[in-house]
Amino acid sequence: MLKRFLKICLLIAICPSPSFSFQANSSTLITNNPKEIIDQVWQIIYRDFLDYSGKYKPEDWIKLRKEILSTKYFDNDEAYIAIKDMLTELDDPYTRFLDPKEFNEMRIDTTGELMGVGIQISLDEVTNQIVVVSPIEGTPAFLAGIKPNDIIVSIDGKPVEGLSIDSTVKLIRGKKGTKVELGIIRDEELLNISLIRDRIEINVVDSRINNTVSGAKIGYVRLKQFNARSPKEMSLSINKLEKQQPFGYVLDLRSNPGGLLEASIEIARQWINTGIIVSTKTKDGITDVRKAKSRALTNRPVVVLIDEGSASASEILSGAIKDNKRGVLVGKKTFGKGLVQSVRSLSDGSGLTVTVAKYLTPSGKDINKNGIEPDVRVDLLLNERNKLTNSDIGTLKDSQYVAAEKLLLKKFKIGSNKNSYNPLKSNLGYALKN
């Protein structure tokens, strides 16, 4: 997989695909004083920032405060520039300042309705290239043939070399119905792809019953993102499929870049009855352990599909299922993004995303930059992936899905209750028997 940090956008605004939690600013005063806004950001970093790189030094941060507050700022725009410069000292791609417009767009994004082209991108920390993580199904980017791992080299003919994620987003986003042309490199070939910006309404869960040759019913559930609507959509899908009494489930988390931390926990509770789901650890060593609440919606066996595009909240869910022996992971190693960002609102309507914790799987594994290995590795070759259409995913044309289905039927024999997950047992009733 690409060794890059994940900083994903939905290309109309900033989208919190890393594991985010929202928190209001403790200050209740509304101010447009530039220095007060700068100091609010400084205080949040000093109090809560988790330094994963080892480069942050509190004593240097204190010195920086004196320098930056001794400068005169004529308006908020100047303060915003100073804040962004200040944050570069942290060397943390996830801790970012959002001006009022960007912050408002982020809030809209998490509701699951967007405007843009529907493409998720990251910045390769080694090459500094803008890389596609995945397009969102049904969006202009998906329909135009944008693929995971495409490298964006130009926007409307202008090179993107040296641009940040934010700057790239500003060049790509625009009004509905307008055109944007992306120059991309795929397999060392330069392609120019035209996209028409549109409103993107995201249904984050696709589900159906797949009938196997042997006559078994397989519940197929694909989760595309973790936003505010995801837990409800997932519960509705599981309940609907349960009425058809499937033999088991294939839960597809491929190319799911993550999203809201709470959404991943709530969805995990729909699959796991008891046990730890995830724990988070702050810079002060404070650990918050999140557990299942005896509310699993199904006791049927499950195989989870993952790949290099499965990140953040996807890794929380897949890690919980794996470590609790609730199911088997099939596919490729996940992205490896294990840091939690808190979103803080500032007094002038701007906002800050700040890394405040790292998360650990139930077994205590720190997956940041390491990822989660599948129990059974199954590659999807590039030429196979390029041939798959939206309707092919999760069918017999999808070789990774076929492998998951075969494994499900092999490990759990129809008519046997021995290998079924029992959500009533406190030890999670290990689903898999070798």
C-alpha positions in Angstrom: 0.0 0.0 0.0 1.1 3.6 -0.4 3.0 5.0 2.6 1.0 8.2 2.9 -1.0 10.0 5.4 -4.7 10.0 5.0 -6.2 13.4 4.5 -9.4 12.9 2.6 -11.7 15.4 1.0 -15.0 15.1 -0.9 -13.9 17.9 -3.2 -16.5 20.5 -2.4 -15.4 20.9 1.2 -13.3 19.3 3.8 -14.6 15.9 4.8 -13.7 14.3 8.1 -12.8 10.9 6.9 -10.3 10.5 9.7 -12.0 9.4 13.0 -13.5 12.6 14.2 -15.4 13.6 17.3 -17.1 17.0 17.6 -16.7 19.3 20.6 -17.8 22.8 21.2 -15.2 25.4 22.3 -15.2 26.0 26.0 -15.2 29.7 25.4 -18.7 31.1 25.2 -17.7 34.6 24.1 -18.1 35.6 20.5 -15.1 37.6 19.3 -13.6 38.8 16.1 -10.4 39.9 17.8 -7.7 38.3 15.7 -5.3 37.7 18.5 -8.0 36.1 20.7 -8.7 33.6 17.8 -5.0 32.8 17.5 -4.7 32.3 21.2 -7.8 30.0 21.3 -6.0 27.8 18.8 -2.7 27.9 20.7 -4.5 27.0 24.0 -6.3 24.0 22.4 -3.0 22.7 21.1 -1.1 23.2 24.3 -3.8 21.5 26.3 -4.9 18.6 24.1 -2.6 17.9 21.2 -1.2 14.4 20.9 2.2 14.4 19.2 2.7 11.2 17.3 5.9 12.3 15.6 7.9 13.2 18.7 8.7 16.6 17.3 6.4 18.7 19.4 8.0 20.4 22.4 5.8 22.3 24.9 8.6 24.8 25.8 9.0 25.7 22.1 5.3 26.1 21.8 5.3 28.5 24.7 8.0 30.6 23.0 6.0 30.6 19.8 3.0 32.1 21.6 5.0 35.1 22.7 6.2 35.7 19.2 2.9 35.3 17.4 0.9 37.4 19.9 3.4 40.2 19.7 2.5 40.8 16.1 -0.2 43.2 15.0 -3.1 41.8 12.9 -5.4 44.0 11.1 -8.2 41.5 10.4 -9.1 37.9 10.8 -7.7 36.9 7.4 -4.2 37.8 8.7 -4.9 35.9 11.8 -5.9 32.8 9.8 -2.6 32.9 7.9 -0.7 33.2 11.2 -2.6 30.2 12.6 -1.8 28.0 9.6 1.8 29.0 9.8 1.8 28.2 13.5 0.3 24.8 13.0 3.0 23.8 10.5 5.4 23.6 13.5 3.5 20.6 14.7 4.3 18.5 11.6 0.9 16.9 11.9 -1.2 16.7 8.7 -4.4 16.0 10.6 -4.3 19.1 12.8 -5.7 21.8 10.7 -7.4 25.2 10.8 -10.7 25.8 9.0 -12.0 29.3 8.2 -15.7 29.9 8.9 -16.7 28.8 5.3 -14.7 25.6 5.4 -15.9 24.8 8.9 -19.5 25.2 7.9 -18.9 23.0 4.9 -17.4 20.3 7.1 -20.5 20.3 9.3 -22.7 19.8 6.2 -20.4 17.0 4.9 -20.9 14.9 8.0 -24.7 14.9 7.5 -24.1 12.8 4.3 -25.1 15.3 1.6 -22.4 17.1 -0.4 -21.8 19.2 -3.4 -18.8 18.3 -5.7 -17.4 15.5 -7.8 -17.3 12.8 -5.1 -13.6 11.9 -4.9 -11.6 11.0 -1.9 -7.9 12.0 -2.0 -4.8 11.8 0.1 -1.4 13.4 0.1 1.5 10.9 -0.3 3.9 11.9 2.5 6.9 10.5 0.6 6.3 11.8 -2.9 3.9 14.7 -2.0 1.6 13.6 -4.8 -2.1 14.0 -4.6 -3.5 10.4 -4.7 -7.0 9.1 -5.1 -8.1 6.8 -2.3 -11.4 6.1 -3.9 -14.3 7.7 -5.8 -17.8 7.6 -4.2 -20.1 5.3 -6.0 -22.6 6.9 -8.3 -20.8 10.3 -8.2 -19.3 12.2 -11.2 -15.8 10.9 -10.3 -17.0 7.3 -10.2 -19.0 7.5 -13.4 -16.1 9.2 -15.2 -13.8 6.2 -14.3 -11.6 7.7 -11.6 -9.8 4.8 -9.9 -8.1 4.3 -6.5 -4.4 5.1 -6.7 -4.8 7.5 -9.6 -2.3 10.4 -9.2 -3.7 13.8 -9.8 -1.1 16.0 -11.6 -3.2 18.9 -12.9 -6.5 20.7 -12.5 -7.9 22.5 -15.5 -4.5 22.4 -17.0 -2.7 23.8 -13.9 -0.1 21.6 -12.3 -0.8 20.6 -8.6 2.8 20.0 -7.7 3.5 21.5 -4.3 -0.1 22.2 -3.5 -1.7 21.2 -0.2 -4.9 19.2 0.1 -6.8 22.4 0.9 -5.4 24.2 -2.1 -6.3 21.2 -4.3 -9.8 21.2 -3.0 -10.3 24.9 -3.7 -9.3 24.3 -7.4 -11.6 21.4 -7.9 -14.8 22.4 -6.1 -17.3 24.8 -7.7 -20.9 25.4 -8.6 -23.2 22.6 -9.6 -23.2 22.1 -13.4 -19.7 23.5 -14.0 -16.9 21.5 -15.5 -13.5 20.7 -14.0 -10.8 18.7 -15.8 -8.4 16.5 -13.9 -5.1 15.4 -15.3 -4.2 12.0 -13.8 -1.5 9.4 -14.1 -2.5 5.8 -14.1 0.0 3.0 -14.9 2.4 5.7 -16.1 -0.1 6.9 -18.6 -1.4 10.5 -18.6 -5.2 10.8 -18.8 -7.4 14.0 -18.9 -10.8 13.4 -17.4 -13.6 16.0 -17.5 -16.1 16.0 -14.6 -19.3 18.0 -14.1 -19.8 19.1 -10.6 -23.1 18.0 -9.0 -25.0 17.6 -5.8 -24.0 14.3 -4.1 -26.5 12.6 -1.9 -24.7 9.7 -0.4 -26.6 6.5 0.6 -23.8 5.0 2.6 -25.2 1.4 2.8 -26.0 -0.9 0.0 -27.5 -4.3 0.9 -29.2 -7.2 -0.7 -29.5 -11.0 -0.6 -27.2 -13.0 -2.9 -28.3 -16.5 -3.7 -25.4 -19.0 -4.1 -25.3 -22.0 -6.4 -25.8 -24.3 -3.4 -29.0 -22.4 -2.6 -27.7 -20.6 0.5 -28.7 -16.9 1.0 -25.9 -14.5 1.7 -26.6 -11.1 3.1 -24.3 -8.6 1.3 -23.8 -5.3 3.1 -21.5 -2.6 1.7 -20.7 0.4 3.9 -19.2 3.3 2.0 -18.6 5.9 4.7 -19.2 6.6 8.4 -21.3 9.7 8.7 -24.1 10.7 10.9 -26.6 8.7 8.9 -24.6 5.5 8.8 -25.7 3.7 12.0 -29.4 4.1 11.1 -28.9 3.0 7.5 -26.9 0.0 8.8 -29.5 -1.1 11.3 -32.3 -0.8 8.8 -30.3 -2.9 6.3 -29.5 -5.6 8.9 -33.1 -5.8 10.1 -34.4 -6.0 6.6 -32.0 -8.8 5.6 -32.7 -10.7 8.9 -36.3 -11.1 7.8 -35.1 -13.1 4.9 -33.0 -15.4 7.1 -29.7 -15.4 5.4 -27.1 -18.0 6.1 -24.5 -15.4 6.9 -23.2 -12.0 5.9 -20.4 -10.5 3.8 -19.7 -7.0 5.2 -17.8 -4.9 2.5 -15.6 -2.1 3.9 -13.4 -1.8 0.8 -12.5 1.7 -0.2 -14.3 3.0 2.9 -12.1 5.9 4.1 -13.7 6.2 7.5 -15.5 9.2 9.1 -17.1 9.7 12.5 -15.7 7.8 15.4 -19.1 7.5 17.1 -20.6 6.1 13.9 -18.0 3.3 13.8 -18.7 2.4 17.5 -22.5 2.3 17.0 -22.2 0.2 13.9 -19.8 -2.2 15.7 -22.4 -2.6 18.4 -24.9 -3.8 15.8 -22.6 -6.7 14.9 -20.8 -7.4 18.3 -22.8 -8.1 21.4 -20.2 -8.0 24.2 -16.5 -7.1 24.4 -14.3 -4.1 23.7 -14.8 -2.3 20.4 -12.0 0.3 20.6 -10.0 2.2 23.2 -8.5 5.7 22.8 -5.5 7.0 24.6 -4.7 10.7 25.0 -1.4 12.4 25.4 -1.8 12.3 29.2 -2.3 8.5 29.1 -6.0 8.7 29.8 -7.7 5.7 28.2 -11.3 5.6 27.2 -12.6 2.1 26.5 -15.7 1.7 24.4 -17.6 -1.6 24.7 -20.5 -3.4 23.1 -23.9 -3.0 24.8 -25.6 -6.3 24.2 -27.4 -4.9 21.2 -26.2 -7.1 18.3 -28.8 -7.3 15.6 -27.7 -10.6 14.2 -26.0 -13.8 15.4 -25.2 -15.0 12.0 -21.6 -15.5 10.8 -19.8 -12.7 9.0 -16.9 -12.3 6.6 -15.5 -8.7 6.3 -13.9 -7.5 3.0 -11.1 -4.9 3.5 -8.4 -3.4 1.3 -5.8 -0.6 1.2 -8.6 2.0 0.9 -10.2 0.8 4.2 -9.1 3.4 6.7 -9.8 5.0 10.1 -13.3 4.2 11.2 -13.2 1.2 8.9 -10.2 -0.1 10.8 -12.0 0.4 14.1 -14.9 -1.8 12.9 -12.8 -4.5 11.2 -10.4 -4.6 14.1 -13.2 -5.0 16.6 -14.7 -7.9 14.5 -11.3 -9.6 14.2 -10.1 -9.3 17.7 -13.5 -10.4 19.2 -13.4 -13.4 16.9 -16.8 -12.2 15.5 -15.8 -12.8 11.9 -13.0 -13.3 9.4 -11.3 -10.5 7.4 -10.7 -11.1 3.7 -8.8 -9.0 1.2 -5.8 -6.8 1.6 -4.1 -4.9 4.4 -5.9 -1.7 5.5 -4.6 1.8 5.2 -3.2 2.3 8.7 -4.8 5.5 10.1 -5.1 5.2 13.9 -5.3 8.8 15.2 -8.4 10.5 16.5 -9.2 14.2 15.7 -11.4 16.3 17.7 -13.2 19.1 15.9 -13.3 22.4 17.9 -15.5 25.4 17.1 -13.8 28.8 17.6 -15.5 32.0 18.7 -15.6 33.6 15.3 -17.2 30.7 13.5 -14.0 29.1 12.4 -12.8 25.7 13.5 -9.9 23.5 14.3 -9.3 19.7 13.8 -6.7 18.6 16.3 -5.2 15.2 16.9 -6.1 14.3 20.5 -5.7 10.6 20.8 -4.7 7.4 19.2 -7.0 4.4 19.1 -6.2 0.8 19.8 -8.0 -2.3 18.7 -9.5 -4.6 21.4 -6.2 -6.6 21.5 -4.2 -3.4 22.1 -2.8 -3.0 18.6 -1.8 0.4 17.4 -2.6 0.3 13.8 -1.4 3.8 12.8 0.9 3.4 9.7 0.7 -0.3 10.3 -2.8 -1.2 9.2 -4.8 -4.4 9.9 -3.9 -7.6 8.1 -6.6 -9.8 6.7 -7.0 -13.3 8.0 -7.1 -14.4 4.4 -5.3 -12.4 1.8 -7.0 -12.1 -1.6 -5.8 -9.6 -4.1 -7.9 -7.8 -6.7 -5.7 -7.3 -9.7 -5.7 -3.9 -11.3 -7.1 -5.1 -14.6 -9.9 -6.9 -12.7 -10.7 -3.8 -10.6 -10.8 -1.5 -13.7 -13.3 -3.8 -15.3 -15.7 -3.8 -12.4 -18.8 -1.6 -12.7 -20.9 -0.4 -9.8 -23.3 -3.2 -10.3 -20.5 -5.8 -10.4 -19.3 -5.1 -6.9 -20.3 -7.8 -4.5 -21.3 -10.3 -7.3 -19.6 -13.3 -8.9 -17.7 -10.9 -11.2 -15.9 -9.6 -8.0 -13.1 -12.1 -7.2 -12.6 -10.8 -3.7 -16.3 -11.2 -2.9 -16.3 -14.7 -4.4 -13.5 -15.6 -2.1 -15.4 -14.2 0.9 -18.6 -16.1 0.0 -16.7 -19.4 -0.5 -14.9 -18.9 2.9 -18.2 -18.2 4.6 -19.8 -21.3 3.2 -16.7 -23.4 4.0 -16.2 -22.3 7.6 -19.9 -22.4 8.5 -21.8 -25.4 7.4 -25.5 -25.0 6.7 -27.6 -26.6 9.4 -24.8 -26.5 12.0 -25.2 -24.3 15.0 -21.7 -25.0 16.4 -20.1 -22.3 14.3 -22.7 -19.5 14.9 -21.9 -16.4 16.8 -24.1 -16.3 19.9 -24.7 -12.7 21.0 -26.1 -13.9 24.3 -22.8 -15.4 25.5 -20.5 -13.1 27.5 -17.4 -14.5 25.9 -18.7 -13.6 22.4 -19.1 -17.3 21.5 -16.2 -17.3 19.1 -17.7 -17.4 15.6 -14.9 -19.2 13.8 -13.8 -22.7 14.4 -10.7 -23.9 12.7 
